[in-house]
């Protein structure tokens, strides 16, 4: 369940309605907006930049009400919802548009059109494990991700057995990639994945050391339409800054999504081209086919 910001009773005058006089003479409209957001960072850091400014949301509402005429308050509600969903951190929005002077020929207290809208984005999650029963751990992790509210799993790659890169001496990894759709904000998704890691015994002591479970967000959104989210702070960088040079990420991703694209620097690259550049011979030493698995029923 996400946190919520509620903005109630924003009023402005507009010329909206089916009747001719409604489109000539302004009348009041009142709007309530409820935002599903992740307020954890804002609450712990006391930083407005980590939240959503309800003053800016109120400006969105007033701008749309005072804007071009439409016939239906349903249309006003859709336009307000679309504007609010563009604000970073908003996972979903509920909009109620009241029309207190609606031309209804009987006494009434209120009329309201209420809608709820969500923005779902594709995301790529890399999985890895090399401590304990890695196959069982990765299978359990996929099922835990699939059970998250606000997440839908589209596909999982095959497993790959890969030699560790960097860090101390340690066993080989099992790696895979999940393709999901999510309405969660980036830091919300990161926190949910960290909770799953912790529940599977993840301990962060040695950098690049052996681990029971690793879940990394590689990309959130679609770079081919410039709708991918770019984040850089002390806890999260998107797209993942080293994904383009990691065979154990790119090869499973390519296997499950042959047309995959990744933002690298200022451009967008085909994952297949990135794999070919890492080893033009195609041999890809240190990466082997892993055991068969079927993580989802």
C-alpha positions, 0 to 999 in steps of 0.5 A: 500500500502506497502513501497518500497525499490528498488535496481537497476542494480546489476551486476554479471557474471554467466554461465546460458543459454540453449546453451552449450557455455553459460554454459562454459563462464560467461556472465553478468547478471543485476538484479533489485529488488523491495521489499514491506516492512513496513518502518514505524518503521525504519523511526521513530526510525532510526534503520537499524534493523527495515528495510531490508539491501539492501546490504544483498539483493545485496549479495543474488543476486550476490550469486545466479548469480555466483552459479550453472548454470541454463538454464533459467533466469526465474529460476534465477528470482525465486531463487532470489525472494525465497531468498529475501522473507526469509528476515524478513519484506519483504512482497513481491518482484519483480525481473527483471533479464536482460541478455544483451548478450542473443543470439538473432540473431537481434539487441536488447536493452534489454531482461528481465524476471520480476516476482512478488512473495508474501509470504502468512502466516496463522494467528489467530486474537482474537476479543473481545468487551464489550462496546456499541453494541458489536455484531455490533462492532465485525461484523463491525471489521471482515468486515474491516479486510476482506477489508484490502489489503494483507489479506484473511479471511478463517473463523470466529468462533462462538461468546462466551459470557465470564466473564472478567478476571482481571482488574476493574469490567466491563460487560461480553465480546463477543469473537471470533477468525478469521483465516486469510491468510496474506502477511503483515509483523507482525508490518504492520498487527498490525498497520492495526488492531490498526487502525480498533480498533481506528476507532471503538472508542478504547481508551487505558486508563485502563489496562485490562479495558472495551473496545469497540474493541480488536484485538490481533494477536495470531499467525502468521505462522504455528508452526507445520512446524516451519514457525511461526514468533517469535517477541518480542519487546516493541509493539508486542510479537508473539506468544501471550504470554498469549494465552495458558491460556486464555479460551476466546481465546482458545475455539473459536479457537478450535471451528473454527479449531479443529486441531489448534496448538499453540507454547508455550515456546519451544514446540508446543501444541494442542489447545484442550489439552490446553483447557482441562488443563484449566478445566479438568471437561469440564465445563469451567465456565465463558464461554457461547455460544454467540448470532448467527452471520454471519459477512461475506456476 
